[in-house]
Amino acid sequence: MKRLLLALLIAGGGLLGFGTLRQSAGRAAALMVSSSSAWQAATNQLVELNRDAAVLRVQVADKRGRLKEASLHPTISPELRELLAGQTGNSAAWAELREQLGIGWNSSRDYVLVRKSVLKQLNLQPLDREAATRAVLAISPAEQTAIKTAVQSAKETAWTRLQRTDLQRTEPTADIVAQYTIPAADASFEQGISNNFVAQISTILGAERADVFLNQGWNELRNQLALAEPESVTMTIHRSMTNGEPRFTCEIREGNSSRTSDVRYAHYPSLWFLALFPGGWEAIAQREGFDLPKNFRNSGQDR
């Protein structure tokens, strides 16, 4: 009987201990779930805080940039705002803009900013003042070489055409020792040279720089071309005697106007003269059979 009671007590104690252990295990599991949820919540909160911090850093950097810009341009006048808005500004507004950009009159010893339209008002003389033109229009050595080729081509074309001109010779009489009539210039021929030159310069420099270059460049080149006059020209060489020495004068008559000059060595009435008379005065004298003074080359007539 005692053994049975002891066995029952032992069994009851085991059941009681097992129940206690089971309850402890449940409480531990519940505590673990609770801790996991808290950890996950803390992790999510940390992610949100990092994201907020990144946004704040961007905002701070942007505000610092704005502050720096404000310190660089502390004041902008109403005139400058109008100028930047595309409205017409006065000279003071343009000067202020240059200063704000750091490119005012005193910013550089060699350069100053001007509008492109101003360049056309400058006396560039692109063919005679090559260095200045190259600096203003940023013409490279290769472009300058191409421009010289275009100029030379125009000159050779005009020269060759003029050499083929049919001169009208009048027989000498009295004091006239030679007389020639040069036909009027062919307007379409000059226009062709002009069009070709403009096209070449535009290809070399581009539209904007070519516009500035050609503003004076074509007229300058035209003055250097051996082109016939727009009206027919009659050249008459007269001979007279002064102190027993022959004196020769050249009269150029064009339309209703005329001009007279002494026949002097290496001094000719127009650019077309040598194209039509390559040997100069001496070639005309030989052709027409009259003698120039013996000291023609080195006498006072050459000065």
Buried (B, 14 or more C-beta within 10 A) or exposed (E): EEEEEEEEEEEEEEEEEEEEEEEEEEEEEEEEEEEEEEEEEEEEEEEEEEEEEEEEEEEEEEEEEEEEEEEEEEEEEEBBEBBEEEEEBEEEBBBBBBBBEEEBEEEEEEEEEEEEEEBEEBEBBBBEBBEBBBEBBEBEEEBBEBBEEBBEBBBEBBBEBBEEBEEEEEEBEEEBBBBBBBBEBBEEBBEEBBEBBBEBBBEBBEEEBBBBBBBBBBEBBBEBBBBBBEBBBBBBBBBEEEEEEBBBBBBBBBEEEEEEEEBBBEBBBBBBBBBBBEEBBEEBBEEBEBEBBEEBEEBEBEE
